[in-house]
Amino acid sequence: MFKKRLKKPIFPLLLAALFLTLGACSNANEETAEKKEVTKSNENTHSAHSNMNHSGSSNVPEGLKVSENPKFEVGGQAIIESDHMEGMKGAIATIVGAYDTTVYTISYTPTDGGKKVENHKWVIHEEIQDAGDEPFKPGSEVKIIAEHMEGMDGVTAEIDSAKATTVYMVDFTTTDGEEVTNHKWVTESELSPTK
């Protein structure tokens, strides 16, 4: 008789424990899904630059004006504060060239059919076909004549932002050991002095 009474309260307790376990598993799965979504979003942000030609030639576009008084002198060093590519932020850069121009962030769909690239940093005024003397305004459609990334050369792009500044061509080693030479471009505000 005592045994029968004991069995009845155990069943509801087991059932309650089962629901609690299932609920915890469900929350864990939701958290895992959220983490995966955040990771995927971060990968999309950097994946656009995974096809970037990090190293380049020392050639610069015709008509690009050498800066007469750059904050960071050619041959000197600076710390890169931007993260256009993985392992770039915090790297020590050697300044290869300094030029005064207008820089643009652009959005475009690559000619090779890849995903749309948004707010690509940087394209300079001299890398736009038939640029003329006046800078372009945000919203303008332009044709790009540079290949910082696969599928960029020849695309029609939209100007997202424009800024007159000094741009630098730099050599550096990424924080994971990749040697990068003649990287185009880093703006003056993306560099800080070495100490």
N, C-alpha and C positions, 0 to 999 in steps of 0.2 A: 504494500500500500504506500509506504513511504517512497519507494522507488518510482511509482507512477506519478506521484505529486512532483517529484524532482524533475522528471522529464518534461513536463509541460512548461515550466519557466525557462528551461534551457533552449528550447526551440525558438522562442521569440528573441532571446539574446543572440543566438547564432545568426538569425535572420538579420537583426540589426547590425551585427558585426560585418556580415556580408555586404550590406548596403553601404556601410562606411568605407569598406575596402574598395568597392567599385567606384564610389564617389571620389576617393583619393586618386585612383588610377585615372579617372576621367580628367581631373584637374591637372595631373602630371602630364597627360597627353596634350591638353590645351596649352600648358606652359611650353612644352617641347615644340609644338606647332608654332607658337608665337616666336620662340627663339630662332627657329628655322626661317621664318618670314623675315625677321630682322637681319639675319645673316645673308639671306638671298638679296635683300634690298641693298646691303652694303656691297655685295659682290657686283650688283648691277651698276653701282656708282663707280666702281673701279674697273669693271670689265670693259668699259668704253676705252680706257687707256691701256688695256692689255695689248691692243694692236698698235700701240704708239711706237714710232721709230725713235727710241730714246736717244740713240747716238745719231749724229748727222755729219754732213760735210761742213767744212769751215766756210763754204760759199754763203754769201748773204744776197738777198734780192737787190737788184739794180736800183739805185736811187736812195738806198737806206743811209741815213746821215749818222756818221760816227759822233758819239757824244763828246763834247769838248771838255766837260767838267763833271764826269760821273761820280756818284757817291762812292762806288766801288771801282777802283782802277784796274785796268787790264793787267793781268799778271798777279794781282792780289787775290786774297781769299775772303770768303764770306760763308756764313751758315745759311743753308736753305731752310726757310720756314714754311714752305708750301708742300703739298702732297699730291702733285699731279700724277705721280706714279708711286707704287709701293716701294718703300725703302728710301724715299727721297728726303722726307722731312728730317732735319737734323744733320744731313750730310754736309761735309765741308766742300765748298765749290771753289774751283779756280776760275777766275774771270778770263774768258777768251776774247770777248768783244762786248762793247757797250754802245748802244745806239738810241737816239732820240726819235720817237715815233708815236703813233697811236696804236694801242693794243685793243683787241676785241675778244669778247667771248662770243662764240657762235653755236648755233644748233643746226644740224643737217642730217640727212640720211645718206650713208656711205654709198658710193657707186657700186660697191661689190654686194649690195643687198643686205648688209648687216643692219643691226638695230639702230634706231635713231640715236644720235649723239646729242646731248643737251649741254649747253654752257661749257663747251670745250675751251680750255685756256691753253694757249693764246694763239691768235693769228694777228699778225701785224698789218698795218695799212698797205705796205709794199707787197704783201702776199695776196692782194685782191686785184683781180683783173680790172684794167681801166680805172684805177682808183682815183686819179686826179689829185688835186692839192687839198681839197676839203675832206675832213673826216666824215665817215658815215654815221648816221644816227641809229639808235636802237630801233628795230623793226624793219630796217632796210634789207633787201635781198641782194646778195652779192655772189660773184663766182670766185671760188678759192683757187689759187695757183700755188699751192704748197702741199707737201705730203708728209705732215707730221705723223699721220696715222694712215693705215691702209684704207683705201677707198675715199680719201679726202680730196685728192687733186681733181679739180674740174667740177666739184659739186656746187650746186646753188645752196647757199646757206643764209640763215637769218641772223642778223646782228642782234645779240642780246644786251651787250653793254660795250661802251667805248670809253677809253681813258688815254689822255696824253701823258706819257711817262718815258723813263729810260728803261730799255729792255736789255737783258744780258744773255749772251751765249756762254755756257759754262761747261766745264769738265768736272765730274765728281764720281765718287764711288758710293753706291747705295749702301744702306746699313746692312744689307745681306750680301754684299761683296761684288755686285755687278759694276763693271767699269763703264761709265757713260762719257762719251766725248762729244763736244760741240752740240750740247743740248739746247734746243731753241723752244721756247723762250722762258726766261724768268724775269719778273718785273722787279723794280727797285724795292717795292714794299714787301716783296717775298724773300728778301735777303736781310740778314742782320750781321753786324761786325763780329769777327772772331775776337776772343778776349785774350 
